[in-house]
């Protein structure tokens, strides 16, 4: 009997502590929802901009991005460089057809593998940057979709915010169950843990947030820290280049870009699994112990409260219900921040499944660490550099 009482007390305490964790995350998400800076949809760039697009096996995605780039306004001097990085499909031919002779665009082909110690993306970005000569340098992934003023807004933000790097966070689209479970966690992970208005003000590398799908640099600052050569082997080159800039005393800012930019990063369960497996091992400094500690906090905050609400009674059930409601609300606040538009029914359903999202994330972390230990990290047909 005493053992049962002790177990009951432990469950009750875990539910209450978990509810506190969820409430704290919800509170930070609320702060970010109403204070995070956004790209100015009416901004215009006053200086030349070079857009760099690294592309490997992107024949299906590139035409839409090229169409968006051809429709950009507010950038009087725009140049677009597209690197076909040893694609095994018709990326170069498809890109050339979509450009339709637009003199602002150039397609470069590369058949060589990345140099030893480099990831494919870092090598592609570095080569593109070598060819750029504008004072503002923008990197875009092929899966990003842009409103007509997106590039101008990002370039203007670099100057208006006196930043070395502006990272416009695109709204993440999710069209399958696997995507809906995992993709919203990208935004929620920082939106519920870091007040961005504070993170943007300092130079602490640990508070830098960046999304490599859309980055806008002051070119001189980018070159001063070594560009992508400084993060040649990083599986998260976006975060690490932001950290390198901060260590050099430069300013980096995260800004919300929805609805000016959106993306569907991965398509279906297989891409979600492969995409996150390639880099999640590197989170928390690549430490398995740190990942386990974070996983414990996530379980406490986002599994115990709904379990307490379902299985507990009295105050324990009420605390669990409050914690679960806070978790769902935090997810919805993060989604609203990211999208810049009204919430949809699919957003509400995905938020309600938050405990399952956390479980999916934990599985991907474990899978990524296992793949790293086996030397099986791969992406788009290439073995990945193990920076550890």
C-alpha positions as CSV (number, residue, x, y, z in Angstrom):
1,X,0.0,0.0,0.0
2,X,2.8,2.4,0.9
3,X,4.4,1.7,-2.4
4,X,1.2,2.6,-4.3
5,X,0.9,5.8,-2.3
6,X,4.5,6.7,-3.2
7,X,3.9,6.0,-6.8
8,X,0.7,8.1,-6.8
9,X,2.6,11.0,-5.2
10,X,5.4,10.8,-7.7
11,X,2.9,10.8,-10.6
12,X,1.1,13.8,-9.1
13,X,4.4,15.7,-8.6
14,X,5.5,14.9,-12.1
15,X,2.2,16.1,-13.5
16,X,2.5,19.4,-11.6
17,X,6.2,19.9,-12.6
18,X,5.4,19.0,-16.2
19,X,2.5,21.5,-16.2
20,X,4.9,24.2,-15.0
21,X,7.3,23.4,-17.9
22,X,4.5,23.6,-20.4
23,X,3.2,26.8,-19.0
24,X,6.7,28.4,-19.1
25,X,7.0,27.3,-22.8
26,X,3.6,28.7,-23.6
27,X,4.5,32.0,-21.9
28,X,7.6,32.4,-23.9
29,X,5.7,31.6,-27.1
30,X,3.2,34.3,-26.3
31,X,6.0,36.8,-25.8
32,X,7.5,35.9,-29.2
33,X,4.1,35.9,-30.9
34,X,3.5,39.5,-30.1
35,X,7.1,40.9,-30.1
36,X,9.1,39.1,-32.7
37,X,10.1,41.4,-35.7
38,X,8.8,40.6,-39.1
39,X,10.0,41.4,-42.6
40,X,8.5,44.6,-44.0
41,X,6.4,43.7,-46.9
42,X,6.7,47.2,-48.4
43,X,10.5,47.5,-48.2
44,X,12.8,48.2,-51.1
45,X,16.5,47.4,-51.5
46,X,18.8,50.4,-52.2
47,X,21.8,48.4,-53.3
48,X,22.7,45.4,-55.5
49,X,21.8,41.9,-54.2
50,X,23.2,38.6,-55.3
51,X,21.0,35.5,-54.7
52,X,22.7,32.2,-54.4
53,X,20.8,28.9,-54.8
54,X,22.7,25.6,-54.2
55,X,20.8,22.8,-55.9
56,X,21.3,19.1,-55.9
57,X,18.6,16.9,-57.5
58,X,16.1,19.8,-57.4
59,X,14.5,19.5,-60.8
60,X,11.0,19.3,-59.3
61,X,11.4,22.3,-57.0
62,X,13.6,24.8,-58.8
63,X,11.1,26.0,-61.5
64,X,8.7,27.4,-58.9
65,X,11.6,29.2,-57.0
66,X,13.0,30.6,-60.3
67,X,9.5,31.9,-61.2
68,X,9.3,33.6,-57.8
69,X,12.8,35.2,-58.2
70,X,12.0,36.5,-61.7
71,X,8.9,38.2,-60.2
72,X,10.9,40.0,-57.4
73,X,10.3,43.7,-57.1
74,X,12.0,46.4,-55.1
75,X,15.5,45.2,-56.0
76,X,16.9,47.4,-58.8
77,X,20.0,45.4,-59.3
78,X,19.4,41.7,-58.8
79,X,21.7,38.8,-59.8
80,X,20.8,35.1,-59.3
81,X,23.4,32.4,-59.3
82,X,22.2,28.7,-59.3
83,X,24.7,25.9,-58.8
84,X,23.8,22.5,-60.0
85,X,25.8,20.5,-57.5
86,X,26.5,17.2,-59.3
87,X,22.8,16.4,-59.7
88,X,21.7,13.0,-60.9
89,X,18.5,14.5,-62.4
90,X,17.9,17.3,-64.9
91,X,18.4,20.1,-62.4
92,X,20.6,22.2,-64.8
93,X,18.4,21.8,-67.8
94,X,15.2,22.4,-65.9
95,X,16.7,25.6,-64.4
96,X,17.9,26.9,-67.7
97,X,14.4,26.3,-69.2
98,X,12.7,28.1,-66.3
99,X,15.1,31.1,-66.6
100,X,14.0,31.5,-70.2
101,X,16.9,33.8,-71.1
102,X,16.6,36.2,-68.2
103,X,20.0,37.9,-68.2
104,X,19.9,38.3,-64.4
105,X,20.3,34.5,-63.9
106,X,23.2,32.2,-64.4
107,X,23.4,28.4,-64.0
108,X,26.7,26.9,-63.0
109,X,27.4,23.2,-63.2
110,X,29.7,21.3,-60.8
111,X,30.5,17.6,-61.2
112,X,33.1,17.4,-58.5
113,X,32.5,16.0,-55.0
114,X,32.9,18.3,-52.0
115,X,36.5,18.7,-50.8
116,X,37.5,16.5,-47.8
117,X,36.0,17.8,-44.6
118,X,33.2,19.7,-46.4
119,X,29.5,19.0,-46.6
120,X,28.0,19.3,-50.1
121,X,25.9,22.3,-49.2
122,X,28.7,24.3,-47.5
123,X,30.9,23.7,-50.6
124,X,28.2,24.7,-53.0
125,X,27.4,27.9,-51.0
126,X,31.1,28.8,-50.8
127,X,31.6,28.4,-54.5
128,X,28.5,30.6,-55.2
129,X,29.8,33.2,-52.8
130,X,33.1,33.4,-54.6
131,X,31.2,34.5,-57.8
132,X,29.1,37.1,-56.0
133,X,30.1,40.8,-56.0
134,X,27.1,42.5,-54.4
135,X,27.1,44.1,-51.0
136,X,24.1,42.0,-50.0
137,X,24.3,38.2,-50.3
138,X,21.2,36.0,-50.1
139,X,21.2,32.2,-49.9
140,X,18.0,30.4,-50.7
141,X,17.1,26.7,-50.8
142,X,15.2,25.4,-53.8
143,X,12.2,24.5,-51.8
144,X,11.5,28.1,-50.7
145,X,8.6,30.1,-52.2
146,X,8.7,33.8,-52.2
147,X,6.3,36.7,-52.4
148,X,7.4,39.5,-54.8
149,X,9.0,41.7,-52.1
150,X,10.7,38.9,-50.1
151,X,14.3,39.5,-51.3
152,X,14.0,43.3,-51.1
153,X,12.6,43.0,-47.6
154,X,15.4,40.7,-46.4
155,X,18.1,42.9,-48.0
156,X,16.6,46.1,-46.5
157,X,16.4,44.4,-43.1
158,X,20.2,43.8,-43.1
159,X,20.7,47.6,-43.3
160,X,17.8,48.8,-41.2
161,X,18.7,46.4,-38.4
162,X,22.5,47.0,-38.9
163,X,23.0,43.2,-38.9
164,X,25.7,41.0,-40.4
165,X,23.0,38.4,-40.9
166,X,19.2,38.4,-41.2
167,X,17.6,35.0,-41.1
168,X,14.0,35.3,-42.3
169,X,12.1,32.3,-40.9
170,X,9.8,30.9,-43.7
171,X,6.5,29.4,-42.8
172,X,6.8,25.7,-42.8
173,X,4.2,23.8,-44.9
174,X,3.1,20.3,-43.9
175,X,0.9,18.2,-46.1
176,X,1.2,14.7,-44.7
177,X,0.7,13.3,-41.2
178,X,4.5,12.7,-40.8
179,X,5.2,16.3,-41.8
180,X,2.5,17.7,-39.6
181,X,3.8,15.8,-36.6
182,X,7.4,17.0,-37.0
183,X,7.8,20.1,-39.0
184,X,6.0,22.5,-36.6
185,X,8.5,21.6,-33.9
186,X,11.2,23.5,-35.8
187,X,9.6,26.9,-35.0
188,X,8.1,25.7,-31.7
189,X,11.6,24.6,-30.4
190,X,12.9,28.1,-30.3
191,X,9.7,30.0,-30.0
192,X,8.9,28.3,-26.7
193,X,12.4,28.5,-25.2
194,X,14.0,31.8,-26.3
195,X,12.5,35.4,-26.3
196,X,13.8,36.4,-29.7
197,X,13.8,40.2,-28.9
198,X,16.4,39.4,-26.3
199,X,18.3,36.9,-28.4
200,X,18.5,39.4,-31.3
201,X,20.1,42.1,-29.1
202,X,23.1,40.1,-27.8
203,X,26.2,38.4,-29.2
204,X,25.9,35.2,-27.3
205,X,26.4,32.3,-29.8
206,X,24.1,30.1,-27.7
207,X,21.1,32.4,-28.4
208,X,21.6,32.5,-32.2
209,X,18.8,31.1,-34.3
210,X,19.0,30.8,-38.1
211,X,17.3,29.0,-40.9
212,X,19.5,28.0,-43.8
213,X,16.6,28.0,-46.2
214,X,16.7,31.8,-46.4
215,X,19.7,33.8,-45.2
216,X,20.7,37.4,-46.0
217,X,24.2,38.6,-45.3
218,X,26.2,41.8,-45.3
219,X,28.8,40.5,-47.8
220,X,31.8,42.1,-46.0
221,X,30.8,40.5,-42.7
222,X,30.2,37.1,-44.3
223,X,33.7,37.2,-45.9
224,X,35.3,38.5,-42.7
225,X,34.5,35.4,-40.8
226,X,35.5,33.1,-43.6
227,X,32.1,32.5,-45.1
228,X,31.0,28.9,-45.4
229,X,34.6,27.8,-45.1
230,X,34.3,28.6,-41.4
231,X,31.5,25.9,-41.1
232,X,32.7,23.6,-43.9
233,X,31.9,20.3,-42.1
234,X,28.9,21.4,-40.0
235,X,25.7,19.5,-40.4
236,X,23.9,22.7,-39.3
237,X,25.9,25.3,-41.2
238,X,23.2,27.9,-40.8
239,X,23.4,28.0,-37.0
240,X,27.1,27.7,-36.9
241,X,27.7,30.6,-39.3
242,X,25.4,32.7,-37.2
243,X,27.5,31.7,-34.1
244,X,30.7,32.5,-35.9
245,X,29.5,36.0,-36.7
246,X,28.5,36.5,-33.1
247,X,31.8,35.3,-31.8
248,X,33.3,37.9,-34.1
249,X,31.2,40.6,-32.4
250,X,28.7,40.8,-35.3
251,X,24.9,41.0,-35.0
252,X,22.6,38.4,-36.3
253,X,18.8,38.7,-36.2
254,X,16.0,36.2,-36.7
255,X,12.8,37.7,-38.2
256,X,9.5,36.1,-39.1
257,X,9.0,35.9,-42.8
258,X,5.5,34.5,-43.3
259,X,3.7,35.2,-45.5
260,X,6.5,36.6,-47.6
261,X,8.3,33.2,-47.6
262,X,7.1,29.7,-47.1
263,X,8.6,26.2,-47.7
264,X,7.8,22.6,-47.7
265,X,11.1,21.3,-46.4
266,X,10.4,17.5,-46.7
267,X,7.7,15.6,-48.6
268,X,6.4,12.6,-46.8
269,X,7.6,10.3,-44.0
270,X,10.7,9.0,-45.9
271,X,12.1,12.5,-46.5
272,X,11.2,13.6,-42.9
273,X,13.1,10.6,-41.5
274,X,16.1,11.0,-43.8
275,X,16.3,14.7,-43.4
276,X,16.3,14.8,-39.6
277,X,18.4,11.8,-39.2
278,X,21.3,13.5,-41.1
279,X,21.7,16.3,-38.5
280,X,19.7,15.8,-35.3
281,X,22.7,14.0,-33.7
282,X,24.5,17.4,-33.7
283,X,21.9,19.1,-31.5
284,X,23.0,20.0,-28.0
285,X,26.7,19.9,-29.0
286,X,26.4,16.4,-30.4
287,X,26.2,15.0,-26.8
288,X,24.1,11.9,-26.3
289,X,23.8,12.7,-22.6
290,X,22.6,16.2,-23.3
291,X,20.1,14.9,-25.8
292,X,18.9,12.5,-23.2
293,X,18.6,15.3,-20.6
294,X,16.6,17.4,-23.0
295,X,14.4,14.4,-23.8
296,X,13.7,13.9,-20.1
297,X,12.5,17.5,-19.8
298,X,10.4,17.2,-22.9
299,X,8.8,14.0,-21.6
300,X,8.1,15.7,-18.2
301,X,6.6,18.7,-19.8
302,X,4.6,17.2,-22.7
303,X,3.9,13.6,-21.8
304,X,3.2,13.6,-18.0
305,X,0.5,16.3,-18.0
306,X,-1.8,14.6,-20.6
307,X,-1.2,11.3,-18.8
308,X,-2.1,13.0,-15.5
309,X,-5.2,14.5,-17.1
310,X,-6.3,11.1,-18.4
311,X,-5.4,8.9,-15.5
312,X,-5.3,11.1,-12.4
313,X,-8.0,12.6,-10.3
314,X,-8.7,15.8,-8.4
315,X,-5.9,18.3,-8.3
316,X,-3.6,16.0,-10.3
317,X,-6.1,15.8,-13.2
318,X,-6.6,19.6,-13.1
319,X,-2.9,20.2,-13.2
320,X,-2.4,17.8,-16.1
321,X,-5.2,19.3,-18.1
322,X,-3.7,22.8,-17.5
323,X,-0.3,21.5,-18.7
324,X,-1.7,19.9,-21.8
325,X,-3.8,23.0,-22.6
326,X,-0.6,25.1,-22.2
327,X,1.3,22.8,-24.6
328,X,-1.4,23.0,-27.3
329,X,-1.7,26.8,-26.9
330,X,2.1,27.2,-27.1
331,X,2.1,25.2,-30.4
332,X,-0.7,27.4,-31.8
333,X,1.1,30.6,-30.8
334,X,4.3,29.4,-32.5
335,X,2.4,28.4,-35.6
336,X,0.6,31.8,-35.7
337,X,4.0,33.5,-35.3
338,X,5.5,31.5,-38.1
339,X,2.6,31.7,-40.7
340,X,1.7,35.4,-40.2
341,X,-1.8,34.4,-41.0
342,X,-4.9,32.8,-39.5
343,X,-4.8,29.4,-38.0
344,X,-6.3,26.5,-39.9
345,X,-8.1,23.4,-38.6
346,X,-5.0,21.4,-39.6
347,X,-2.9,23.6,-37.3
348,X,-5.2,22.9,-34.4
349,X,-5.2,19.1,-35.0
350,X,-1.4,19.1,-35.2
351,X,-1.1,21.1,-32.0
352,X,-3.5,18.7,-30.2
353,X,-1.2,15.8,-31.2
354,X,1.8,17.5,-29.5
355,X,2.6,14.6,-27.2
356,X,2.9,12.4,-30.4
357,X,5.1,15.0,-32.0
358,X,7.5,14.9,-29.1
359,X,7.6,11.1,-29.4
360,X,8.3,11.4,-33.1
361,X,11.1,13.8,-32.4
362,X,12.6,11.6,-29.7
363,X,12.6,8.7,-32.1
364,X,14.4,10.8,-34.8
365,X,17.0,11.9,-32.3
366,X,17.7,8.3,-31.3
367,X,17.8,7.2,-35.0
368,X,20.3,10.0,-35.8
369,X,22.7,9.1,-33.0
370,X,22.6,5.5,-34.1
371,X,23.3,6.4,-37.7
372,X,26.2,8.5,-36.6
373,X,27.7,5.7,-34.5
374,X,27.4,3.4,-37.5
375,X,28.9,5.9,-39.9
376,X,25.7,5.7,-41.9
377,X,24.9,9.4,-42.2
378,X,23.9,10.2,-45.8
379,X,22.0,12.9,-47.7
380,X,21.2,12.9,-51.4
381,X,23.5,10.1,-52.2
382,X,26.5,11.4,-50.4
383,X,28.1,10.3,-47.2
384,X,28.1,13.2,-44.7
385,X,31.0,14.6,-42.8
386,X,31.1,13.6,-39.1
387,X,32.2,16.9,-37.5
388,X,32.6,15.1,-34.1
